[in-house]
Amino acid sequence: MRNDATGPVITRQETTFPGARRADFPARPALPYSLLLTPAGTARSQQLPLELVRRDIAGDRPGVPLMLRIRVLGALTGDPVASAVVDIRHIAPDNGEFLRGAQTTDPQGYAEFRTIHPGWLPGQAVQIRAEVHLGGYLAGGRSVAHTGRLYFPEDLTTQVTALPPYREQTTARTPNDDDPEATTGAILNAVPRDRYDIASGILAGITVAVN
């Protein structure tokens, strides 16, 4: 698994966390992208339910707040990919249900989500599953899907899992190095919003590429 050397480039002052500043986020990426998503082919997609087109996918569920910014670039050109649909999902820490939401990238290739640090499934490291769709995905038309898995730094996850509701999970957590699927993903560039209080939230970002 490659460690993510990238982070979100902050082009807007708005954030999900009140008082968050430009300097709070990880630095500008030194590499074009951290993860080349895997093409899943072209197909006519089922129309995405409108209630899933949302920035806030966790609502009032318990957990450590997570603001996630994903940037999508073209693998060959390095140019931002605008109007792509970024569809993410992950396990909730309280009851094992999947939380899901989708956003369209802006002209600079960014999509932003407000959620919580995920829970986990048996045999899998803590992760967010991401799909980037190019084409008529929202309308149920033909689209090209690109998929990948986003993982969290082990030291950060260790701190989070000591807090409720994560510590109430009875299923053993699988470390990144013990997940055979982790070699196909990338680690998010993630930092606590307050280094003295991880429960206050996490800021995370990654740059992905599509062909």
C-alpha positions as CSV (number, residue, x, y, z in Angstrom):
1,M,0.0,0.0,0.0
2,R,1.3,3.4,-0.9
3,N,1.3,6.1,1.8
4,D,-0.6,9.1,0.5
5,A,1.7,12.0,-0.1
6,T,-1.2,14.1,-1.2
7,G,-3.8,16.2,0.5
8,P,-6.6,18.4,-0.5
9,V,-5.8,21.8,-2.0
10,I,-8.1,24.3,-0.3
11,T,-9.7,26.4,-3.0
12,R,-12.7,27.5,-0.9
13,Q,-13.0,28.9,2.6
14,E,-16.1,27.0,3.4
15,T,-15.6,23.9,5.6
16,T,-17.8,21.6,7.5
17,F,-16.1,22.2,10.8
18,P,-16.7,25.7,12.3
19,G,-13.5,27.6,12.6
20,A,-11.4,25.4,10.4
21,R,-8.8,27.3,8.5
22,R,-6.7,26.8,5.4
23,A,-3.7,25.8,7.5
24,D,-5.7,23.1,9.3
25,F,-5.7,20.9,6.2
26,P,-2.9,18.7,4.8
27,A,-0.5,20.4,2.5
28,R,-0.7,20.8,-1.3
29,P,0.1,17.5,-3.0
30,A,3.7,16.9,-4.2
31,L,2.6,14.2,-6.6
32,P,-0.2,14.4,-9.3
33,Y,-2.3,11.7,-7.6
34,S,-2.1,8.9,-5.0
35,L,-4.4,6.3,-6.4
36,L,-5.2,5.3,-10.0
37,L,-8.7,4.0,-9.8
38,T,-9.6,0.7,-11.5
39,P,-11.9,0.9,-14.5
40,A,-15.0,-1.3,-14.0
41,G,-16.3,-0.9,-17.6
42,T,-19.1,1.0,-19.3
43,A,-22.7,0.1,-18.5
44,R,-26.1,1.6,-18.2
45,S,-26.4,2.5,-14.5
46,Q,-29.4,2.3,-12.3
47,Q,-30.6,5.8,-11.5
48,L,-29.0,7.0,-8.2
49,P,-31.8,7.8,-5.7
50,L,-31.9,11.6,-5.2
51,E,-31.7,11.2,-1.4
52,L,-28.2,9.8,-1.9
53,V,-26.9,12.9,-3.7
54,R,-25.8,14.5,-0.5
55,R,-22.7,16.0,1.1
56,D,-23.6,14.9,4.7
57,I,-23.9,11.1,4.7
58,A,-23.8,10.5,8.4
59,G,-26.4,12.8,9.8
60,D,-26.6,12.6,13.5
61,R,-25.0,9.1,13.9
62,P,-22.4,8.8,16.7
63,G,-18.8,8.8,15.7
64,V,-15.7,10.9,15.2
65,P,-16.6,13.6,12.6
66,L,-14.8,13.3,9.3
67,M,-14.5,15.8,6.5
68,L,-13.3,14.2,3.4
69,R,-12.2,15.9,0.2
70,I,-11.5,13.9,-2.9
71,R,-10.0,15.4,-6.0
72,V,-10.3,13.6,-9.4
73,L,-7.6,14.1,-12.1
74,G,-7.1,12.7,-15.5
75,A,-4.3,10.1,-15.3
76,L,-2.8,11.1,-18.6
77,T,-3.1,14.8,-18.5
78,G,-3.2,15.6,-14.8
79,D,-6.1,18.0,-15.4
80,P,-9.0,18.2,-13.0
81,V,-12.1,16.2,-14.0
82,A,-15.2,18.3,-13.5
83,S,-18.8,17.0,-13.3
84,A,-17.7,13.4,-12.4
85,V,-19.9,11.7,-9.8
86,V,-18.0,10.6,-6.7
87,D,-20.0,7.9,-4.9
88,I,-18.6,6.8,-1.5
89,R,-19.8,4.3,1.1
90,H,-18.6,2.9,4.4
91,I,-19.7,1.0,7.5
92,A,-21.3,2.9,10.4
93,P,-19.5,2.3,13.7
94,D,-22.7,1.8,15.7
95,N,-24.7,-0.8,13.9
96,G,-22.7,-2.0,10.9
97,E,-25.0,-0.4,8.3
98,F,-23.5,1.1,5.1
99,L,-23.5,4.9,4.9
100,R,-23.5,6.2,1.3
101,G,-23.5,9.5,-0.5
102,A,-22.6,11.0,-3.9
103,Q,-21.4,14.4,-5.0
104,T,-20.5,15.9,-8.4
105,T,-16.9,17.3,-8.7
106,D,-16.5,21.1,-9.1
107,P,-14.5,22.7,-11.9
108,Q,-11.3,22.0,-10.0
109,G,-12.1,18.3,-9.6
110,Y,-13.1,18.4,-5.9
111,A,-15.9,16.6,-4.2
112,E,-16.5,17.1,-0.4
113,F,-18.3,14.9,2.1
114,R,-19.1,15.2,5.8
115,T,-19.3,11.9,7.5
116,I,-17.8,10.0,10.5
117,H,-14.8,7.8,10.8
118,P,-16.0,4.4,9.6
119,G,-16.4,1.2,11.5
120,W,-15.2,-2.1,10.1
121,L,-16.1,-5.6,8.8
122,P,-14.5,-8.9,9.8
123,G,-11.3,-9.4,7.9
124,Q,-11.2,-5.9,6.4
125,A,-9.3,-2.9,7.4
126,V,-11.1,0.3,8.1
127,Q,-11.9,1.8,4.7
128,I,-14.1,3.9,2.5
129,R,-15.1,2.5,-0.9
130,A,-15.1,5.1,-3.6
131,E,-16.4,5.0,-7.2
132,V,-16.0,7.8,-9.8
133,H,-18.5,7.8,-12.6
134,L,-18.0,9.6,-15.9
135,G,-21.2,9.9,-18.0
136,G,-24.9,9.9,-17.2
137,Y,-24.7,8.2,-13.8
138,L,-27.1,10.4,-12.0
139,A,-29.7,10.1,-14.7
140,G,-29.4,6.4,-15.1
141,G,-27.6,6.6,-18.4
142,R,-24.4,5.0,-19.6
143,S,-21.4,5.7,-17.5
144,V,-17.8,4.5,-17.0
145,A,-17.1,3.5,-13.4
146,H,-13.7,3.7,-11.7
147,T,-13.3,2.1,-8.2
148,G,-10.9,2.1,-5.4
149,R,-10.5,1.8,-1.6
150,L,-9.4,4.5,0.7
151,Y,-7.7,3.5,4.0
152,F,-6.8,5.4,7.2
153,P,-3.4,5.8,8.9
154,E,-3.0,3.1,11.5
155,D,-1.9,5.4,14.3
156,L,-5.0,7.6,13.8
157,T,-7.4,4.7,13.6
158,T,-5.9,3.3,16.9
159,Q,-6.8,6.6,18.6
160,V,-10.3,6.6,17.2
161,T,-11.1,3.0,18.1
162,A,-10.4,3.8,21.8
163,L,-13.5,6.1,21.8
164,P,-17.2,5.3,21.8
165,P,-19.0,3.9,19.8
166,Y,-15.9,2.2,18.2
167,R,-14.7,0.5,21.4
168,E,-18.1,-1.2,21.8
169,Q,-17.6,-3.1,18.5
170,T,-17.2,-6.8,19.3
171,T,-15.6,-7.7,15.9
172,A,-11.8,-7.6,16.0
173,R,-10.3,-4.8,13.8
174,T,-8.0,-5.9,10.9
175,P,-4.9,-3.7,10.6
176,N,-4.1,-2.4,7.1
177,D,-1.1,-4.7,6.7
178,D,-3.3,-7.7,7.3
179,D,-5.9,-6.9,4.7
180,P,-5.0,-8.5,1.4
181,E,-7.1,-5.9,-0.5
182,A,-5.2,-3.0,0.9
183,T,-2.5,-3.3,-1.7
184,T,-5.0,-2.1,-4.3
185,G,-5.9,1.0,-2.4
186,A,-4.2,4.1,-0.8
187,I,-4.0,5.7,2.6
188,L,-5.8,8.9,3.1
189,N,-3.8,12.0,4.1
190,A,-5.7,12.5,7.4
191,V,-5.0,14.7,10.4
192,P,-7.0,15.5,13.6
193,R,-8.7,18.9,13.5
194,D,-7.3,19.4,17.0
195,R,-4.2,17.4,17.7
196,Y,-5.0,17.4,21.4
197,D,-8.6,16.1,20.9
198,I,-9.2,13.6,18.1
199,A,-12.9,13.4,19.1
200,S,-13.3,16.9,17.7
201,G,-12.9,15.6,14.1
202,I,-10.6,14.5,11.3
203,L,-9.7,16.3,8.1
204,A,-8.8,14.0,5.3
205,G,-8.1,14.2,1.6
206,I,-6.8,12.3,-1.4
207,T,-6.2,12.9,-5.1
208,V,-7.3,10.0,-7.3
209,A,-6.9,9.6,-11.1
210,V,-9.1,8.0,-13.8
211,N,-8.2,7.0,-17.3
